[in-house]
């Protein structure tokens, strides 16, 4: 059974299943969902809890033993299984499938994992768990949906803000939901219930955005000038290595160039995306980028990337960060010549 994150609360009000699997790229959401399930389990008589963490040389027999052992006090037990690398391996796959076939009536199994790729989501162990219990994918909302997520969190503490203020908070905590959660809690401590003013929010919220390479690639594909400038500036301030940034931008541009060339030759987009190893959430942004970018633009961008590579090796003159910005702006719908990185 697959559930969306927002359906969990209503589900737990109705019932409690003997098996839950939580996974995703946002630790805060996974932790909150696990806490909600543990709370429900305690109120339902699962008084004992056993934590198992899958590390190298983990004995998967201990999971099956935990399921068969009775609690010392005869209570029902919650088994908290954590797989930090998301890969149970051959023995783990067999153990999880065996558990799924014969779930314990007196034990609840809660499994938490990090983000999984599409291969793991199609693995036999994952399918068996989904058929036997409840699976919830917990990923951070994209930037466009982050203001709505923040508004929902503010409502929980009887506060609200206008759209511009919500956008302001979202930009400051981009890519860091834990920081967003902390900032929202801080607003509850500083101000009473009701609508918050823009001044109150600006005075309280710190710039805690976690600028990362994935965010840069997303901004490049979307042609989002403001986000591109903000992310490059953040990466520079955090001391990110220029070769890593050049690699990320070049790889994205090279993939776009290959797919664009194939489209020009009349090949189907889905086949080209597969050949370029573009799938999952990345596929739609790539398709949208291809709608606005020509072969000439992409070839010029690759030449520019080559110039930056030479500059990074000490050949030629110029500022690497300004060149990164110009490279990105060249792929935006209507680049802003006046945009610059603060130094």
C-alpha positions, 0 to 999 in steps of 0.5 A, spaced: 500 500 500 502 506 497 501 512 501 502 520 500 506 523 506 499 528 507 495 522 508 499 519 514 495 522 519 488 520 517 491 513 516 493 513 523 487 515 526 483 509 522 488 504 523 495 501 524 498 496 520 503 491 522 509 494 517 511 501 515 516 503 510 519 510 510 524 513 505 526 519 502 531 525 501 528 529 506 530 526 513 526 531 517 520 528 514 522 521 515 523 523 522 516 526 523 513 520 520 516 515 524 515 519 530 507 519 528 507 512 527 511 510 534 506 515 538 500 511 535 504 504 536 505 506 544 497 508 544 495 502 541 499 497 546 506 496 543 510 498 549 516 495 548 521 498 542 527 494 539 532 498 534 536 495 529 541 498 525 543 495 518 551 496 518 556 492 515 556 485 517 549 486 520 546 479 522 539 479 518 537 473 523 537 478 528 531 481 525 527 474 524 529 473 531 526 479 534 520 478 530 519 471 534 522 473 541 516 475 546 517 481 550 519 480 557 513 483 559 508 480 554 507 486 551 507 487 543 513 490 540 515 495 535 521 493 531 525 499 529 529 497 523 534 502 520 538 501 513 542 507 512 545 506 505 538 503 503 541 497 500 539 491 504 543 486 500 542 479 498 541 476 505 537 482 507 532 482 501 531 474 503 529 476 510 525 482 508 521 478 503 520 472 509 518 477 514 513 480 509 510 473 507 509 472 515 508 478 519 508 477 526 501 479 529 504 481 536 510 486 533 510 492 528 516 493 523 518 500 522 523 501 516 526 507 515 531 508 509 534 514 505 532 516 498 532 510 493 533 510 486 528 507 481 531 500 481 531 499 488 523 501 488 522 495 483 526 490 487 523 484 490 524 486 497 521 493 496 515 490 492 514 485 498 514 490 503 509 494 499 504 489 498 504 487 506 504 493 509 504 501 508 510 505 504 511 512 504 516 516 500 518 523 503 521 528 499 522 535 500 518 539 496 521 543 490 522 550 491 515 552 487 511 548 492 515 550 498 511 557 500 505 552 500 509 547 505 511 553 509 504 556 510 501 549 512 506 549 518 505 556 520 497 554 520 499 548 525 501 554 530 495 559 528 500 563 524 499 566 517 503 570 512 502 573 505 505 570 499 511 575 498 513 573 505 512 566 504 516 566 498 522 570 502 522 564 507 522 559 502 528 563 498 532 563 505 531 556 507 532 553 500 534 546 500 534 545 508 527 543 511 530 542 517 532 549 517 525 551 515 522 547 521 527 551 526 525 558 523 518 557 523 518 554 530 522 561 532 516 565 529 512 561 534 516 563 539 517 570 537 510 572 535 503 571 537 498 567 533 495 571 527 498 574 521 505 576 521 508 582 517 513 582 512 517 586 517 517 581 523 519 575 518 525 579 515 527 581 522 526 573 524 528 569 519 536 568 517 539 566 511 540 558 512 539 556 505 543 550 503 546 551 496 548 545 493 550 542 486 543 539 485 540 546 486 544 549 481 543 544 476 535 545 477 536 552 476 540 551 470 534 547 467 529 551 469 532 558 466 531 561 473 536 567 473 534 569 480 535 562 483 541 561 478 545 568 481 543 566 488 545 559 488 552 561 485 553 566 490 551 561 495 556 556 493 562 561 492 561 564 499 561 556 502 567 555 498 565 550 493 570 547 489 570 551 482 572 544 478 566 541 481 561 546 479 564 546 472 563 539 472 556 539 474 554 545 469 558 541 463 554 535 464 548 538 464 549 542 458 552 536 454 546 531 456 542 537 453 546 537 447 546 530 445 538 530 446 537 536 442 541 533 436 537 527 437 531 531 436 533 535 430 535 528 427 528 526 428 529 521 434 523 520 439 524 524 446 523 518 450 529 513 447 533 519 447 532 521 455 533 513 456 540 513 452 542 519 456 540 516 463 535 521 464 529 519 468 525 520 474 524 527 477 529 530 472 526 528 466 520 533 465 525 539 467 530 536 461 524 536 456 522 543 458 529 546 457 529 543 450 523 546 448 527 553 449 534 551 447 537 550 440 543 546 438 547 553 437 546 555 444 548 548 447 554 548 442 556 555 444 555 553 452 560 547 451 565 552 448 564 557 453 565 551 458 571 549 455 574 556 456 572 556 463 576 549 464 582 552 461 581 558 465 581 554 471 588 551 469 591 558 469 590 559 461 587 565 460 585 571 464 578 572 468 574 571 474 571 564 474 565 565 478 563 571 473 564 566 467 560 561 471 554 566 471 555 568 464 555 561 462 548 560 466 545 566 463 546 564 456 542 558 457 536 562 460 530 565 457 532 572 457 538 573 461 539 579 465 546 582 463 546 586 469 546 580 474 552 579 478 555 575 484 556 579 490 564 578 492 
